[in-house]
Amino acid sequence: MILGVITAHNASLPMGFVKSILEAKEYTLVTQEGPSIPHNRNSVFERARLEGDSLLFIDSDMVFTPQDIKRMEKHLETHDVVTGVCVMGFPGWPPAVFDEKRRPIENIKAEDGLFEIGSCGAAFLGISKPVIQTLIEPFTPLAEEKYGQYYGEDISFCMRAREAGFRIWCDPKLQIGHIKTVIKYYGKT
């Protein structure tokens, strides 16, 4: 399995992410830097296709463990697309896991076990070999004319995968940390 990390130009990497990725030294790491996140994801996706391998996208503001990577690798032996549970922003925000109508799924518990979803963010996104060999430039955002609104590269990928007959899953035992900066002032919460 390839670990794919994409960043915008001149992005800084948080130490939590650096520590996590350094613990994943047994995997091939493919990085892509550039101003376009969809292009960066498509470039790494194409590299996985050329190498005939599965892919785990990990955003550079995530923290995770080697066990999370191993668990994802095992899932990709039998499942098309798998995500962990990553919150979209600050505490209280829902995870980046959505139903078929792209509504956030809340109150996810680890004991729920692996369950099928409609779409998800790409912060910790595992993609199997069959999906990689089937889809072409799947992270290109979908046009508003066809769908009535603009979708980001991650939801666009999920829509294309489902249209091609692939299934998307969430493993709530993969609780991935999202690194955020918060500005705090004395006397204010």
HELIX and SHEET records of a PDB file:
HELIX    1   1 MET A   15  LEU A   22  1                                   8    
HELIX    2   2 ILE A   37  GLU A   51  1                                  15    
HELIX    3   3 PRO A   66  HIS A   75  1                                  10    
HELIX    4   4 ALA A  110  ASP A  112  5                                   3    
HELIX    5   5 LYS A  129  THR A  134  1                                   6    
HELIX    6   6 GLU A  144  TYR A  147  1                                   4    
HELIX    7   7 GLU A  153  GLU A  163  1                                  11    
SHEET    1   A 7 THR A  28  GLU A  33  0                                        
SHEET    2   A 7 ILE A   2  THR A   7  1                                        
SHEET    3   A 7 LEU A  55  ILE A  58  1                                        
SHEET    4   A 7 PHE A 124  ILE A 127 -1                                        
SHEET    5   A 7 VAL A  81  VAL A  85 -1                                        
SHEET    6   A 7 ILE A 168  GLN A 175  1                                        
SHEET    7   A 7 PHE A 115  ILE A 117 -1                                        
SHEET    1   B 2 MET A  62  VAL A  63  0                                        
SHEET    2   B 2 GLY A 177  HIS A 178 -1                                        
SHEET    1   C 2 VAL A  97  PHE A  98  0                                        
SHEET    2   C 2 SER A 119  CYS A 120 -1                                        
END                                                                             
